[in-house]
Amino acid sequence: MPIAVPASRQALADKYATLGNYVGVCTGDPGATNVPANEAFGSGYVRVQSPWTSGSGGTLSGTAVTIDLPSGTFNYILIASASTGSTMIDKCSVPDTTLSSPGSVVVTPNYVQT
């Protein structure tokens, strides 16, 4: 059931922002636990912090971050509460991005509470 009251949607979105703001990238579905599977590694890869900005009616916007990656195909983004470890709080599938050699991607996370 969608949340009908915009202020309630925003309160829930703002709570989500407190759970974590580190962005990571995966080569496949990271799963549904706090231990992400398929997370990228090597070539300087690290999760990058992206502070959330509160919006209205249930939205959050993250800051664009540049993430260094090894070569490979990447199709999931994860949000975590820390820069390392078993701290995943959410995931999102994205269109495949293939790098034939190490490079970087820019990710701008967004959240919409319905």
Residue pairs with C-beta under 8 A, 6 or more apart in sequence:
2 114
3 9
3 12
3 58
3 113
3 114
6 56
6 57
6 58
9 57
9 58
9 113
9 114
10 54
10 55
10 56
10 57
10 58
10 59
10 113
12 58
12 113
13 54
13 55
13 58
13 59
13 60
13 111
13 112
13 113
14 54
14 60
16 60
16 111
16 113
17 52
17 54
17 60
17 111
19 79
19 81
19 89
19 90
20 79
20 80
20 81
20 82
20 87
20 89
20 90
21 49
21 50
21 51
21 52
21 62
21 79
22 47
22 48
22 49
22 50
22 79
22 80
22 81
22 82
22 83
22 87
23 47
23 48
23 49
23 50
23 62
23 65
23 67
23 77
23 78
23 79
23 80
23 107
23 109
24 36
24 39
24 40
24 47
24 67
24 77
24 78
24 79
24 80
24 88
25 39
25 40
25 45
25 67
25 69
25 74
25 76
25 77
25 78
25 105
25 107
26 36
26 37
26 38
26 39
26 40
26 74
26 75
26 76
26 77
26 78
26 91
27 38
27 39
27 40
27 72
27 73
27 74
27 75
27 76
28 37
28 38
28 75
28 76
29 37
29 38
29 76
29 91
29 93
30 36
30 37
30 38
30 39
30 76
30 78
30 88
30 91
31 37
31 38
31 91
33 86
33 88
34 86
34 87
34 88
34 89
35 86
35 88
36 78
36 80
36 86
36 88
36 91
38 76
39 78
40 69
40 70
40 72
40 74
41 70
42 70
43 68
43 69
43 70
43 71
43 102
44 68
44 102
45 67
45 68
45 69
45 70
46 67
46 68
46 83
46 84
47 67
47 78
47 80
47 82
47 83
47 84
48 65
48 66
48 67
48 107
49 65
49 83
50 62
50 63
50 64
50 65
50 107
50 108
50 109
51 62
51 63
52 60
52 61
52 62
52 109
52 111
53 60
53 61
53 62
53 63
54 60
55 61
58 112
58 113
58 114
59 110
59 111
59 112
59 113
60 110
60 111
61 108
61 109
61 110
62 108
62 109
62 110
62 111
63 108
64 106
64 107
64 108
65 106
65 107
65 108
66 104
66 105
66 106
67 104
67 105
67 106
67 107
68 102
68 103
68 104
69 99
69 102
69 103
69 104
69 105
70 99
70 102
71 99
71 100
71 101
71 102
71 103
72 98
72 99
73 96
73 97
73 98
73 99
74 94
74 96
74 97
74 98
74 99
74 105
75 93
75 94
75 95
75 96
75 97
76 91
76 92
76 93
76 94
77 91
77 92
77 94
77 107
77 109
78 88
78 90
78 91
78 92
79 88
79 89
79 90
79 91
79 92
79 109
80 87
80 88
80 89
81 87
81 89
97 105
99 105
